[in-house]
Amino acid sequence: MTAGLLFEIREFSLYDGPGIRTTLFLKGCPLRCRWCHNPEGLDPRPQMIYAESTCSSCGACAAVCPRAEAGGQTPRVCSGDDVCGACAGACPSNARRQCGFRIEPEDAVRAILESRDLFNPASPGDERGGATFSGGEPLAQIDFVEETARLLRGEGVHTAAETCGYASEAAWRRLLGAVDLIMLDLKHTDPSEHLKYTGVSNEPILRNFDILKRSGKEYIVRIPVVPTVNDAPDTIRAYARLLNGAPGLTRVDLLPYHAASGGKYALLGLDPPAPLPERPIPDEFLNLIPRARKIVS
Amino acid sequence: MNDRLTALREKTRALKHDPDRVEIDWPASLALDPADSRCARAARCFCAVLAEEARRARILPGERIVLTRGVKNLPRRYTEAETARMREDAYFHELGVVFNLTVDYPRALSMGLDAIRAEALARRAAAESLRDAEGVDFLDAAISELDAVLALADAYRAEALRLGETEIAERLGRVPRRPPRTFAEALQAVRILHFCLWCEGTYHNGVGRIDQYLMPYLQADLDAGRLTEEDALEWLTEFFLTFNRDSGLYVGVQQGDNGQSLMLGGCDAKGRDASNLLTRLALKASGELKLIDPKINLRITKETPLDLLEEAAQLTRLGLGFPQYANDDVVIPGLVDLGYDLEDARDYTVAACWEFVIPGVGMDIPNIDAVSFPAAVDAILRSDEAKAAPDFDAFFALMRGRLSAEADRIEKRLTRVDMLPCPFTSSLCRGPVAAARDLSAGGKYNNFGIHGTGFAPAVDSLAAIRKLVYEERSASLGELIRAVDTDFADNAPLLAKARRAPKLGLDPEADDISAALLKWFADSWAGRKNCRGGIFRAGTGSAMYYVRHPLEIPASCDGRLRGEPFPANYAPSLGVAVKGPISVINAFTKPDLRRVVNGGPLTIELHDSLFRSPEAVRKTARMVRWFAERGGHQLQLNTINRDTLVDAQKRPELYRHLIVRVWGWSGYFVELDAPYQNQIIKRAEMLL
């Protein structure tokens, strides 16, 4: 079974790799980063989400909900492979929506090929676009990613993956073989700090990074610069040691932290993480790390 | 923008430029004579307005292009009783005057009003000798109105001299009497003419292809070293600002709906690309000003250089809701198919929102009526023939007859269409003076345009009927009728199924229905002649009917509940979670859009965060050109953010300058009525 569980297919995606792209957001992630901006990508099961701000309290959801309780209330959120989605169909104000749908590689490819004309550079200076696997975590659904990427390669479509690198060596090697461009997030250099802020150690990630460096592949490293978490001078120097002279490294993207991007947590019935102080990305990153650039987001 | 313009802009936006503007009690000051001919009545009112304006001529500090309305209201040409009598005899569309047009600015500039007046005088003599009383009557009116315009310019000239503004006075000594010699004179001339058209009551009048007809004047200045490009930009920016001076008086259905549109780019009479320096300067000026007027349109083809499209996309990034793009590759052949001469078709502009018309010669009424597609679906759903339909094809085929019946009904309603004359407006067009007849008697083109509203909800309803009734057989027609009549109140499962049925823009399964429906709509009007000697043109616009038409039917089979609005113009239904602009463009360019060149843009919302990096502008430009490659006819992009809109509803005082694209024009969000605001918020919801 190679169907993937996605939470969005986004066309005209301009910030997930070169050119104009279509991004597949895969649902399910092994990390729990405290600053996660895509919390709907965490749970590897379909979920119903609820936008209180657009809800008109009309009760249409409760009327169709098999899980409605005696008082006629639809659960605020629910998840699982058996979510029925009836409330989303009944809701007149788009307050209830299903997050997560299964799709076969062939169907995903069909959706991606709608944008094919726009992947091609319009003039020699333009970058070639394509498809990006993002998430969530693509490595967590490597069967789907590998098959979809294989079909896309057959169509001549450039592929990229935005990944945290946390997976078995076997899965990692399959991803490297499947896509043209790796965009690897390195969230921290220190294993115990990584564990503290993301819920997992970075040892498998660093091992996979070594494999990547020796693979001969070109790749981009992305660092989400999170105030107080990984922007101390020592950490920046550790990043510099890790990245200086890394073969195949084309660029280091420094992604800014935004406290205000926690809005999606409420949709999932989750409390947003405590905001960290926003501050500019330290210039040391640019001074010490080769080919680093600050990304506006 | 320099300090001078910044100050003028602020003053205009704060409405501090017109502290002395007065409301006049016209009936008391106009001696209306029941024996007046229509033209004489028009001239009497026009001359009275211009005399008042001349008395109140004022020039604000810092202004270089002058004329500001001093009078808020125009006189009513006819009493209510007279109007009622006229309307018993014939149908008068909207306010009943000549409107929705662009006059022949290039000709008016190159001749000057003196020469037009001389032509009118000569023609009057001929009419008199031919005992053509109607011709004499029209020409007398036109001549007196031209005199009033010249007197107004003289009054402003005197005021300029009084203030020591010798350069302004010098320009007014030249234009609009004689042809301009410089770019500045040309801009001042257009300002005067456009201003006076409004004073005649000619509303929704655009200024057409300014980059084409103003370029010779700019080029002469550049060649002579009188102006730099930077100077030209400053002049143009001030010119654009003048469109906002009096726009508060130009209210359409909503504030901002004033049809002060212009067209950039496109080709010349031979079909060669004619975009020029002024095309780019105009885009730049609009981006510096960041105001809703004038509304910018840009003609493109599949070969338009990306650099030009990038400059256009800068305005999209700013959230101005324009430029609106029109594709020459589709529109020109479409107009030729309808009988427009090729040279005229190559000169097209938009009337007010998106209705393609020919400047100077068109007297089309491009918005004379509208067909509601969902009402047609509702009607066939309830028909006896539907019950007998063995399959979806037989059911769907009923739409063909239904659309023809709608066309019959509208055509029958429009057997006597009359309009009131506008002699000054006519004198600026090609033909009326030579023919000694007001434009209201007919122009070179006298076609009627028919909007089609709720296209996507109708396609979605048909797709739902196909799926539920004829494929899955999970609902009967009777059940659907009951469900839409009861607003799905006791059938939530059916509502859920209807909502999950294929949707145009999301599911390619709906595309075949869309292509056939649009073709049948165009077919239903093909070959019909209207009562003014023209034909009918089908279009994909909705105008304001997207808010009105939904109220004429109950819920619909696509799961749209009672009272929920249709999308504006040619766009996916509200609440459809499309994947993005690409599949929407793919779906909406599948029908043959050459058949529906009355106009009506595919409308796409973009979230404002898309433009956080400058590269997004070039990529948006690429998408726009791809739209042309795909054979789209017209496109408008609306850059918005739901959170901003919701906050603006709560705290309007903080969002006075927030601009949104409404249905074919950009307006200030906080100045719109709630139903229009809410519909835009609904559009933005799908971008979350």
Interface residues (C-beta under 8 A of the other chain):
Chain A: I9 R10 E11 F12 S13 L14 Y15 G19 I20 T22 A51 S53 T54 A60 A63 V64 A86 A88 G89 A90 P92 N94 R97 A111 E114 S115 D117 L118 A122 S123 D126 I295 V296 S297
Chain B: L306 A492 P493 L495 A496 K497 R499 R500 G559 L561 E564 G575 A577 K579 G580 P581 I582 S583 N586 L610 R612 S613 E615 A616 R618 K619 R622 M623 R625 W626 E629 V646 E685 M686 L688
